[in-house]
């Protein structure tokens, strides 16, 4: 085995959360006075919320405070996690790695409240050593800080840790931090710099793959 730990992205990699993120964005913004219903549901895939705020601020009320906007979005999301669905075989893969005693962490561009809600909804908290959220770093993905911090806490060389990502932003963050980068193409794509690509998690667990040798 050529790796010692796995660092998972969450949104779009472990859980099909993009529809709920989009609904939360629209619902919270509308309640605060802005109709954003013209936005594509893929408009901000892999983009952390501080950047989303910067992009959308001209369309939001002038007196709206960023933290109030983010809190409203988080509240809608957390209150509606019953609509979340795990990505196929993601939970089974996490359990299979746990059975092999492989340390696993989660590295996300979402806030702490949303990360915790996602992990609870997936029922995988017992298998995840810790998680890194946007609230835990000064800069989110594509900056390398989230993955560097994860490796520091794991006390592992980044070159011995696999990052599994579904977005170019996340893959770039992991690449810059020096991890082994696997792009998950079933929900993502347009990867420009990864070590490997997989279309499903059965491919990841296939012991013929180079990372198992």
PAZABA-536355 format. One record per residue (C-alpha): residue number from 1; residue in three letters; x, y, z. Coordinates in steps of 0.05 Angstrom, whole numbers, plus 5000, padded with zeros to 4 digits. Example, Ala and Ser with C-alpha at 12.3 -4.5 7.8 and 13.67 -1.06 7.14 Angstrom:
// residues 2
REC / 1 / ALA / 5246 / 4910 / 5156
REC / 2 / SER / 5273 / 4979 / 5143
// end
This chain:
// residues 213
REC / 1 / UNK / 5000 / 5000 / 5000
REC / 2 / UNK / 5031 / 5066 / 4978
REC / 3 / UNK / 4989 / 5111 / 5022
REC / 4 / UNK / 4978 / 5119 / 5097
REC / 5 / UNK / 4914 / 5159 / 5101
REC / 6 / UNK / 4856 / 5185 / 5060
REC / 7 / UNK / 4831 / 5257 / 5060
REC / 8 / UNK / 4761 / 5262 / 5033
REC / 9 / UNK / 4726 / 5321 / 5003
REC / 10 / UNK / 4654 / 5320 / 5025
REC / 11 / UNK / 4606 / 5358 / 4980
REC / 12 / UNK / 4598 / 5321 / 4914
REC / 13 / UNK / 4647 / 5267 / 4935
REC / 14 / UNK / 4614 / 5235 / 4996
REC / 15 / UNK / 4546 / 5267 / 4993
REC / 16 / UNK / 4501 / 5294 / 4938
REC / 17 / UNK / 4495 / 5362 / 4972
REC / 18 / UNK / 4498 / 5410 / 4914
REC / 19 / UNK / 4422 / 5412 / 4905
REC / 20 / UNK / 4412 / 5429 / 4978
REC / 21 / UNK / 4468 / 5481 / 4978
REC / 22 / UNK / 4435 / 5514 / 4918
REC / 23 / UNK / 4366 / 5514 / 4950
REC / 24 / UNK / 4394 / 5542 / 5015
REC / 25 / UNK / 4429 / 5597 / 4977
REC / 26 / UNK / 4366 / 5617 / 4939
REC / 27 / UNK / 4319 / 5611 / 4998
REC / 28 / UNK / 4362 / 5650 / 5047
REC / 29 / UNK / 4378 / 5704 / 4996
REC / 30 / UNK / 4304 / 5711 / 4977
REC / 31 / UNK / 4284 / 5717 / 5050
REC / 32 / UNK / 4336 / 5773 / 5057
REC / 33 / UNK / 4310 / 5810 / 4996
REC / 34 / UNK / 4347 / 5783 / 4935
REC / 35 / UNK / 4318 / 5737 / 4881
REC / 36 / UNK / 4375 / 5695 / 4853
REC / 37 / UNK / 4332 / 5643 / 4819
REC / 38 / UNK / 4366 / 5656 / 4752
REC / 39 / UNK / 4430 / 5624 / 4778
REC / 40 / UNK / 4450 / 5556 / 4751
REC / 41 / UNK / 4452 / 5501 / 4803
REC / 42 / UNK / 4525 / 5490 / 4784
REC / 43 / UNK / 4544 / 5564 / 4788
REC / 44 / UNK / 4587 / 5557 / 4850
REC / 45 / UNK / 4608 / 5484 / 4850
REC / 46 / UNK / 4673 / 5477 / 4890
REC / 47 / UNK / 4674 / 5552 / 4906
REC / 48 / UNK / 4679 / 5570 / 4980
REC / 49 / UNK / 4626 / 5616 / 5008
REC / 50 / UNK / 4670 / 5677 / 5020
REC / 51 / UNK / 4683 / 5679 / 4945
REC / 52 / UNK / 4609 / 5667 / 4930
REC / 53 / UNK / 4593 / 5728 / 4974
REC / 54 / UNK / 4644 / 5770 / 4936
REC / 55 / UNK / 4613 / 5750 / 4870
REC / 56 / UNK / 4540 / 5760 / 4892
REC / 57 / UNK / 4547 / 5821 / 4937
REC / 58 / UNK / 4527 / 5870 / 4882
REC / 59 / UNK / 4460 / 5833 / 4877
REC / 60 / UNK / 4448 / 5832 / 4952
REC / 61 / UNK / 4419 / 5888 / 4996
REC / 62 / UNK / 4470 / 5942 / 5011
REC / 63 / UNK / 4462 / 5936 / 5086
REC / 64 / UNK / 4467 / 5860 / 5088
REC / 65 / UNK / 4525 / 5834 / 5130
REC / 66 / UNK / 4563 / 5775 / 5103
REC / 67 / UNK / 4559 / 5736 / 5169
REC / 68 / UNK / 4483 / 5744 / 5172
REC / 69 / UNK / 4477 / 5719 / 5101
REC / 70 / UNK / 4521 / 5659 / 5114
REC / 71 / UNK / 4484 / 5642 / 5178
REC / 72 / UNK / 4417 / 5644 / 5142
REC / 73 / UNK / 4443 / 5597 / 5088
REC / 74 / UNK / 4473 / 5549 / 5139
REC / 75 / UNK / 4408 / 5548 / 5179
REC / 76 / UNK / 4367 / 5529 / 5119
REC / 77 / UNK / 4417 / 5475 / 5100
REC / 78 / UNK / 4422 / 5445 / 5169
REC / 79 / UNK / 4347 / 5444 / 5178
REC / 80 / UNK / 4338 / 5405 / 5113
REC / 81 / UNK / 4391 / 5351 / 5115
REC / 82 / UNK / 4337 / 5298 / 5107
REC / 83 / UNK / 4342 / 5314 / 5033
REC / 84 / UNK / 4415 / 5294 / 5029
REC / 85 / UNK / 4435 / 5229 / 4994
REC / 86 / UNK / 4502 / 5194 / 5000
REC / 87 / UNK / 4543 / 5186 / 4937
REC / 88 / UNK / 4538 / 5113 / 4914
REC / 89 / UNK / 4587 / 5068 / 4952
REC / 90 / UNK / 4619 / 5126 / 4990
REC / 91 / UNK / 4597 / 5104 / 5059
REC / 92 / UNK / 4614 / 5031 / 5043
REC / 93 / UNK / 4684 / 5053 / 5021
REC / 94 / UNK / 4695 / 5092 / 5085
REC / 95 / UNK / 4675 / 5031 / 5126
REC / 96 / UNK / 4720 / 4986 / 5085
REC / 97 / UNK / 4779 / 5032 / 5096
REC / 98 / UNK / 4763 / 5036 / 5170
REC / 99 / UNK / 4763 / 4960 / 5173
REC / 100 / UNK / 4834 / 4963 / 5146
REC / 101 / UNK / 4853 / 5014 / 5200
REC / 102 / UNK / 4867 / 5068 / 5148
REC / 103 / UNK / 4862 / 5137 / 5180
REC / 104 / UNK / 4810 / 5181 / 5146
REC / 105 / UNK / 4795 / 5255 / 5151
REC / 106 / UNK / 4750 / 5304 / 5114
REC / 107 / UNK / 4773 / 5369 / 5083
REC / 108 / UNK / 4718 / 5416 / 5061
REC / 109 / UNK / 4705 / 5486 / 5036
REC / 110 / UNK / 4640 / 5488 / 5075
REC / 111 / UNK / 4630 / 5519 / 5143
REC / 112 / UNK / 4636 / 5479 / 5208
REC / 113 / UNK / 4561 / 5476 / 5217
REC / 114 / UNK / 4551 / 5446 / 5147
REC / 115 / UNK / 4609 / 5398 / 5152
REC / 116 / UNK / 4583 / 5371 / 5218
REC / 117 / UNK / 4512 / 5366 / 5190
REC / 118 / UNK / 4538 / 5327 / 5129
REC / 119 / UNK / 4579 / 5278 / 5170
REC / 120 / UNK / 4522 / 5266 / 5218
REC / 121 / UNK / 4473 / 5255 / 5160
REC / 122 / UNK / 4521 / 5205 / 5129
REC / 123 / UNK / 4530 / 5168 / 5195
REC / 124 / UNK / 4606 / 5165 / 5188
REC / 125 / UNK / 4630 / 5206 / 5247
REC / 126 / UNK / 4659 / 5145 / 5282
REC / 127 / UNK / 4704 / 5131 / 5222
REC / 128 / UNK / 4731 / 5201 / 5212
REC / 129 / UNK / 4790 / 5222 / 5255
REC / 130 / UNK / 4775 / 5297 / 5246
REC / 131 / UNK / 4750 / 5346 / 5194
REC / 132 / UNK / 4777 / 5412 / 5167
REC / 133 / UNK / 4724 / 5464 / 5151
REC / 134 / UNK / 4727 / 5533 / 5121
REC / 135 / UNK / 4723 / 5561 / 5192
REC / 136 / UNK / 4788 / 5526 / 5210
REC / 137 / UNK / 4833 / 5560 / 5158
REC / 138 / UNK / 4851 / 5629 / 5135
REC / 139 / UNK / 4844 / 5610 / 5062
REC / 140 / UNK / 4800 / 5556 / 5032
REC / 141 / UNK / 4810 / 5513 / 4970
REC / 142 / UNK / 4843 / 5522 / 4920
REC / 143 / UNK / 4894 / 5548 / 4969
REC / 144 / UNK / 4935 / 5489 / 4998
REC / 145 / UNK / 4924 / 5509 / 5070
REC / 146 / UNK / 4865 / 5461 / 5084
REC / 147 / UNK / 4903 / 5400 / 5061
REC / 148 / UNK / 4968 / 5422 / 5093
REC / 149 / UNK / 4932 / 5430 / 5159
REC / 150 / UNK / 4901 / 5361 / 5152
REC / 151 / UNK / 4969 / 5329 / 5140
REC / 152 / UNK / 5000 / 5367 / 5198
REC / 153 / UNK / 4946 / 5341 / 5244
REC / 154 / UNK / 4955 / 5271 / 5217
REC / 155 / UNK / 5031 / 5279 / 5227
REC / 156 / UNK / 5041 / 5249 / 5158
REC / 157 / UNK / 5081 / 5269 / 5097
REC / 158 / UNK / 5030 / 5297 / 5047
REC / 159 / UNK / 5060 / 5250 / 4994
REC / 160 / UNK / 5033 / 5191 / 5035
REC / 161 / UNK / 4962 / 5217 / 5038
REC / 162 / UNK / 4909 / 5208 / 4984
REC / 163 / UNK / 4860 / 5265 / 4971
REC / 164 / UNK / 4795 / 5247 / 4936
REC / 165 / UNK / 4762 / 5307 / 4902
REC / 166 / UNK / 4706 / 5320 / 4853
REC / 167 / UNK / 4724 / 5392 / 4836
REC / 168 / UNK / 4783 / 5426 / 4802
REC / 169 / UNK / 4787 / 5475 / 4860
REC / 170 / UNK / 4795 / 5419 / 4910
REC / 171 / UNK / 4843 / 5379 / 4867
REC / 172 / UNK / 4887 / 5441 / 4859
REC / 173 / UNK / 4887 / 5452 / 4934
REC / 174 / UNK / 4910 / 5380 / 4946
REC / 175 / UNK / 4961 / 5384 / 4890
REC / 176 / UNK / 4992 / 5448 / 4918
REC / 177 / UNK / 4996 / 5415 / 4987
REC / 178 / UNK / 5034 / 5355 / 4958
REC / 179 / UNK / 4982 / 5300 / 4966
REC / 180 / UNK / 4967 / 5242 / 4919
REC / 181 / UNK / 4906 / 5269 / 4882
REC / 182 / UNK / 4849 / 5225 / 4857
REC / 183 / UNK / 4794 / 5259 / 4817
REC / 184 / UNK / 4724 / 5230 / 4825
REC / 185 / UNK / 4692 / 5238 / 4756
REC / 186 / UNK / 4622 / 5213 / 4771
REC / 187 / UNK / 4601 / 5280 / 4800
REC / 188 / UNK / 4660 / 5323 / 4778
REC / 189 / UNK / 4706 / 5331 / 4719
REC / 190 / UNK / 4749 / 5378 / 4679
REC / 191 / UNK / 4808 / 5360 / 4723
REC / 192 / UNK / 4873 / 5390 / 4699
REC / 193 / UNK / 4924 / 5361 / 4748
REC / 194 / UNK / 4910 / 5295 / 4783
REC / 195 / UNK / 4950 / 5231 / 4794
REC / 196 / UNK / 4891 / 5185 / 4780
REC / 197 / UNK / 4818 / 5188 / 4760
REC / 198 / UNK / 4762 / 5142 / 4784
REC / 199 / UNK / 4691 / 5137 / 4761
REC / 200 / UNK / 4665 / 5099 / 4821
REC / 201 / UNK / 4690 / 5078 / 4889
REC / 202 / UNK / 4695 / 5004 / 4871
REC / 203 / UNK / 4754 / 5027 / 4828
REC / 204 / UNK / 4786 / 5059 / 4888
REC / 205 / UNK / 4782 / 4994 / 4929
REC / 206 / UNK / 4807 / 4951 / 4871
REC / 207 / UNK / 4873 / 4923 / 4897
REC / 208 / UNK / 4901 / 4923 / 4827
REC / 209 / UNK / 4904 / 4999 / 4829
REC / 210 / UNK / 4974 / 5029 / 4837
REC / 211 / UNK / 4960 / 5060 / 4905
REC / 212 / UNK / 4948 / 4991 / 4936
REC / 213 / UNK / 5014 / 4962 / 4913
// end
